[in-house]
Amino acid sequence: MGRIAVLVVLSVVLSVAKCKDEIDKLLDTVDDFIYGIDSKVVELDDDTFKKEMKNYETAFVEFVAPWCPHCKRLTPDFERAAKVAQKNDIPITFVKVNCDGPGYHTCHDAKADIYPTLKLFRSGVDERRYYGERTPKDLLRYVLNMLGDHATKIETQEELDKFTVADAEYMFVGAFEADSPLKEEFLKIAEAHREFNRFAVVTNPKLLEKLKETNAILAYQPEFLRSKWEPNFKVFKGEPFDLFNFVKLAKIDLVGIINKQSVPDFEVARPLLITTFDIDFEVNRKHTNYVRNRLLKLASEYKGKVSLCMGNINMTHWYAPDDRYNDTGIVMTVITEQGWEYTVPKDVKFSYDNAKQVLEDIVSGKIEAKPFMSEDPPEVQKKRVQKVVAKTFHDIVLDENKHTLMEFYSPYCGHCKALIPIYNELASRARKEPNLVIAKMDATANSIPRPFESRGFPTIYFVPKGKSTRPIKYEGPRTIEDFIKFMQDNTKEELVFVEPEEKYLKKKDEKEEVKKDEGTCSGDSSSGQCSASKTEL
């Protein structure tokens, strides 16, 4: 019954020109919503969570703490989304767990160590964590994407036409006349990444003939982004192992729209000019297109020299402090080739000519961004773990001839302190490997270049030799064995590790006393999350 209901809802929501319009209409059904009255969010605790969750085919769970300001901002929006789901028969249950009260052990078991943590459960099984925006619209969009089939089967041209204009993100259509390794990989990716994109499959011979593509993936640009400057779809016919990169980078158009989830993908294409303002293709379409059309023309002129993208007002706060707004509310930020940020002065108002001058200054090297803050580098590296500061980041961490394991830490973070002996011993074991650097940097005293970021501590990246533009974030257990495996799995070379020096050797009973620590301390207030421990910060 649940699957039938969701198919009915999805057919209503996704069969029109713009999915986000229909989600707005769903939100309008609870115009009378008042926070705290007749809540449709189910509250569970340690005694009820496991038992009750088995009864919910699909559940969206918020793990929160009552003292956390980010949780306080989320809770009314979460309740509104829950009421929309209930009123429109969307078969999902919204659940709340108080991690600083009767749900403490449940949160610990769910590894909800920062607040709020949002997760999707199927019949009581923890399926995946939600990292997207937390507005009612984004929460509902995620829920709708996660219900029903992960890849819609399309049989007619009419269905295809509706599907390829129905979403605010890139839509992917797999065209297959028979089973193949590419089809298998496409379906795997569709299952794993449907939270932010929609996927469909075409096998009908007549429709394949109209598409003029077989054993291929077609990525359709959202309708409101289509223009004369570029094709409205992209085609992939490569090897299955390259498909994920195609899906991930499809959004990088001449002037794509950057958000917090896609920041690393856009920032790889440096130098980069990011233009942020109040993007609204519905209420303020004329102004939005005025800016985008000028950026599109410039992007076509400077293609291959400078990348361009635009972002909404929340990305302005991400890149530039409030006092850098200019009179038009349009802010231009440059990410240089080395990853440092430069915000164009607020007295430079946005126009085609002014934006073109910024691009000329980037190409000619006149814009030389520097780290906003940096400690002085040590005169001599006295320890196995190299100390990095912003001024030396490029030379040490981004050395194309070496692999680097890089930790961003805070001297006030208890989890960072717990990592010190493990990290030191790891560096000792790597002392015979000349092509590997184990390094760390105080992220509270040094600027961090893009695309690296540290929204919580410790944050660890591995930078394989020759791949400095694509660092790989480490999110596994913080043990020496796991660090070594992660580095080895992400390089083709056989890295050399030896026994640690004598001072790092521990007695067996001492090892057993070491408490495993996988926690994270919150970074700055813009992280949107609170640390699990109120006293750590």
N, C-alpha and C positions, 0 to 999 in steps of 0.2 A: 504493500500500500504506500509506503514511504517513497519508493522510487517513482510510482505513478504520479504522486502528488508533486514531486520535485520536477518531473518532466513537464507537467502542466504549467508550473510557475516559470520554469526556464523558457518555455515556448512563448509565454507572454512577455517576459522580460527581455529576451534576446532576439525577438523577431522584428524589431524596429531599427530605425537607422542608427540610433545612438543609445548604447546600453546605459550610459550614465543618466540620460533623461528618464528612462524607465525606473531606475533606482530612486531618482528624485520623486517620481510618482508614488513609489512604494513608501517613501518617507512621508509623503503628504498624507498618507492614510492614517498617520498618528499625529496629526497636527495638534490634537488636544493633549499630547504627552506632557505629563508633569513628573519630574524626577521624584522618585521615592513613593509614588502612589500607584498601587496596583502593579507592582513590579512583576515582570515575567521571567526574571532571572532566578534560577534555583540555587539556593545556598546549601553547600554540603560541607561536611567536616570529616575529621579522622574516622568517626564512627559510621558515617553513612556513605562516604565517597565510593569505595570499591563496590559496595552492594548496589547502589543506585545507578552508577555509571553503566553497569552491564545492561540496564534496561533502555539506555538511549542509543539508538542506532548511530546517530551522529551528534556530537556535543562540542560546543565551543566554550572553552574554560578560561576564565581570567583568574590568575593567582595574584592576590593583592595584599597589601599591608595598609591598615587604616591610617598610619602616620605618613605614608608616602604621598607627596603632592602630585606626582604623575598618575598615581592610581586614582586620586580624587578627581582629576581631570577626565580620566577614562570612564569612570563608573557611570555617569549620566549617559554618555554616548553608547556604552555597552547596553544599558537598560533600554535605550530607545531602539537600538537595532533588534534587541530581543522582542520588543513589543511589535515591531514591524513583522518579524518572522512569525510570531504567533497569530497576528491578525490576518496575514496573507497565506496561512497554511504552509509555510516553508518548513519542511520537516527537519528541524534542528533544534536542539535544546541549548540554551545559554546558561552557563553554570559559573558560580562565584565561590572561591575558596579563600578564607582569611588565613594568611600564612603567619600572622603574628598573634594567633589565637587558637581556636579549636581545630584549625586545619594545618597546624605546623608540620606534623609528620607527613601528611599528604603532599605538601609543597616540597619537602625534602626528598621524598621518593620520586617526585616528578622533576627533580633538578631545577626547581624554580628558585634560583639563587639571586635573581634580581627582579625588581618589581616595577611595573606589572609584567608578568609573563603570560602570554596568550598561547594556548595550545588547542589543537583539534584532536578529538578522541573518537574512535569507532568502536561501539559496543564495549566501552571501558578500556580499550587499548590506546595508549598514547601513540598517535600517528605522526604528528609533525608540529613544529613550533611556528607561530606566525610572527613575521618581522615587519609587516607593512605598516602603513599609516593607520591611525586609530580614530578616524572620523566615522560617524555612523554609516556614511556612504561606502567608505573603504571596507569596513567590517562586513557590510551586507554583500558587497561585490565579491569579497573573498569567500563568504559562505556559499553564494550561488555557484561560484566556480568549482567549489569542492564537492558539490552535490551532483548526482547524476553521473553519466558516463564521462570518462576523462577525454575521450575522443569521439566526437559526434560523427555518425555515419551520414553522409550526404549523398542523395540519390538523383536530385534534379537540379537544373540550372537555377530555378527559383530559390531552392534551399541554399545553394551556393552564394547567390547574390545577397540573400539576407544575412548569411553567416559572415561574409567578408566586409560588412559595414556595421556590424552589430556591437563592436567593442571599442573602448578607448585605448586599448593596447594592441600591439601587433597580433594578428590572427594567423595561425599556421594550418595549412591544408596539405595532407600527405596524399599524393596521387600514385596509386599502385594498381597494376593489372594482375599482380600475383604476390605471394609472400616472398619476402627478401630480407636480408640482414638489415637493410636501411629501414624497412617498415617496422621490423622488430625494435630497432633502436628508437624510432620515432614514437612508438607507443610507450616505451619505457620513459622517455623524456616527457611525454604528455601526462603520464601518471605522476611523475615527480614534480612537475613545474606548472601544473594547471592552476595553482593559486593566483598567478599573476597574468597568465595568458590562456587563450582558448585554442583548442586543437580539434581538427576534423579529418576524416578519411574519405577519399573518393575512390571507388573501385568500379563504378558503372562504366562500361566500355564507351557508350555514347558520350558521356560527360567527359571522360578522359580524352576523347577525340577533340572535343571543343576546347579543352584546356591546352591541348598540344604538348602535354608533358606526361611522362610515365616514370615510375620509380624516382620521383622527385618530390621535394618539399617546396611549397609556395608560401612565402610570408607576405601577408597583405597589410599594407599601411592603414592605420585608422583613417576613416573617411575625412575627418576634419583637418587632417594634416596633409592631404593630397594637394599637389600643386603642379604647375607646368615645368618646374625646375628638375624633377626627378621622376622615375617610374613609380607607380603606386604599389608594386609588388617586387619581391626578390625571389630568385629560384636557386635551390640547392640541389646538386646532383653528385655530390662528392662521396667520400668514404664515411661509413657510419660513425667512426670515432671523431670526425670533425663536425658532426651535426649539432652537438651541444653548443659549440662556439657560434655557429650560425644563428641558433635560436637566441642565444644570449646577446649577440651583437646586432641583431636585426634592427633594433631601435636606433642604432647610430646612423641617422639619416644626415642629409646636408645640414639640417638644423633640427636635431631631435630634442625631445623634452626630457631633461634630467630630473631625477628625484632621488631621495635618500638611498633607495635600493639600487639604483643604477649608477651611482656616483663612480665606483671603481671602473665600470665599463667605459664611461665617457672620458674619465681622466687619464686613461691609457693613451688616448689620442692627443698628445701634447706637441706643441703649444695649443692651448685651448682658450677660446673666448666664451665666457658664460654670461648670458644676459638674463637677469632675473627681474620679474615684475609681476603684477597681478594678472596672470593668464586666465582668461575666461572666454571660451569659444561659444558660450551661450548668451550670457547677459551683456558681455562687453566684446563681442566678436570683432567689431570694426577696429577697435584699438589693438586687440591682440594680433589681428592679421596685418595691421599697419606695421607693427614691429617685426613680425615674422617675415613678411614679404621683403623687407629691406635686408634682413639677415640672410634670407635665401639667396638674394642677388649677390651679396658679398661672399657668401659661402661658395657659390659657383665660381667667383672670380679668384678666390684664394684657396681653392681645393688643392690639397697636397702640401700646402704651406702652413695653414692654420685651420684647426677644427673649430666649429661653432655649435653651440647648443643654447637652449633657453630653459629657464626653470621658473616655477611659481614662487610666490612671495616667501614661502617657508624656506626656500633655498637661498633667498637673500640673507636671511638670518644665519644660515649655514656658512655662507662665505664672507659676509660683510657685516660689521656692527651697524646698529640703527643710525648712528650719526653720519653715515656715508650715503644715505639716501639723497638723491638729487630731487629737484622740483617735480620732475615727471614721474617719480617713483620707479624709474628704470635704472638698474645698477649693472655696470659691466665689470666683471672680474676676469683677470687673466691668470691662467695656470701656466707657468713657464715650462720649458723643456725639462728643467731640473725638479719641477714639482712645487715650486714656491708660488704663493699667491700674491697678486697685486690688484688692488681695487682701484679702478679709474676714479680720479678725484670727482667729488660731487658737483663741482661747477661745470663739468663737461656733460652737457645734456645730450640725451640720445638723439641722434639723427643719422642718416645714411653717411653723410660726410664725416661726422665725428667718429662714428664706428669704423669707417674706412681708415681714418688716421690712426686709430688704435691698432688696427691690423698692420698698417705700414710700420708702426713703431715696433711691433712684435717681430716682424720679418727682418727689419734692419738692426735689431738688437738694442734699440733705445730703451726698451722696457726691461730692466734688470731687477727682478724681484729678489728680495733677500729674506732670510728668516726673521720673523718679528722679534723673536728672542732666542738667545743662545748663551750657554755657559762657555767659558774659555776651555779650549781643549787641553787635556793633560800633556805636559811636556814629554812624558814617557809613559807608555802603557805598562803598568807594573803588574797587572794580573792577567790570568789566562782569558778571562772575559774582558773584551776590549770595551772601554768606555767611549761612547759616541756622543757628540754634541751636534747641534744643528749645523754648525760651521763645517764639521767634518763628515756629515752624513753621506754626502754624495761620494766622497773619496773612499770611504770605508764600506758602507752598506751596499752601494750601487757599483762596486768594482766589478766590471764585466768578466774579469778573470778568476773570480772567486765566488763560492757559495757563501751565503750569510744567514745565520739564524739570529733574528733581531727581536729583543724584548723591549717593549715600552712599559715603564714602571712608574710608580709613585713612591717616594720614600715614606709616605704615611700609610701605605696599604699593607694590611696584615698578610694578605695572600701573596703579595710580592716578596715580603720578608720570608715567608715559608718556602718560596721557590729558590732563594739564594743558594743554599747548600747543594740542591739538586743541579742548578744551573752551573755552579762552579765545578762540580764533579764532572758534568758533561763536557765542559771546556777542557778539563784535565784529560779526559778520555780522547778528545779530538786533537791533542797537542802534536801528534805525529802526522796530521793531515794538513799539508801546506795550502790546500785549496779551499779550506773551510774556516770561516770566522764565526766565533760565538761572541755576540755583542749585546749591549744594552744601553738604553738612553732614558734619562729622567724626563718623562713627558710633561711634568709640571714646570720644568725650567727651560724647555727647548721647544721650538716650533717643529711640527712634523710635516714633512713634504707629502704632497699627493703622489700616488693614490693611497698611501698609508693613512690609517686613522686609528685613534685609540679612544674609544668611548667608555672604556672600563679598563681596570688594571688587574693583573698584567695582560697586555695584548702582545701576541707573539706572531711573527711572520718568518717564513723561509723564502729567501731570494735565491733561486737557482742561478748558477753561472750563465751569463749571457741573456738572462730574462728579467732584467731589472725593472722593466715597465709592468711586469705582472707578478708581483709578490703574492705568495700563497699564505693565507691566514691559517694559523694552527689553532684548532679547537678541540684537540684530543686530551687524554689524560696527561698530567704533567709528571711523567716518570722518564728516567733516562732512556729506558728501552723504547718507549713510545716516541720520544723525540728522535732517536736514531732511526727508527723504522720510518717515520714520516719523512725525514730528509732523504733517506735512501730510496723511498718510493717515488720521490719527486725529482730524481736526477738519474741520468743514465750511467753515471760513474759509480764505481765501487769506492765508497768513502772508507777511510782507515780510522778505526777506533781501537784503542789499546786499554790496558788496565789503568785505573786511576793512580795518581801518585799516592804515596803512603799516607799523607796527611788526610786524604779523602776516604781512606778505607775505614769502614765502621765494623764494630763487633756485631755479631748476629743479633744479640739481644737489643743493641742500640737501634738496629734497623727496624726491629719489631715495634719499637716504641714510637717511631716516626709516624705521625698522623697524616693520612692522605688528605691533601687539600686541593680542591678543584674550583674554589670560589673565585668570585670576581668583585673587585671594588668599583663602585661607580666612578666615572671620570668627571667631566664638567656637567653643568646643569642641562646642557643641550642634548645630553644622551637620551633624555626621555625615560630614564629608568633609575630606580633607587637600589642601592646595595642591600643585600639581605641583612647585613648587620648595621645598625644605626650608629654604633660606636666606632666603626673602622675609619670613618672620614673625619 
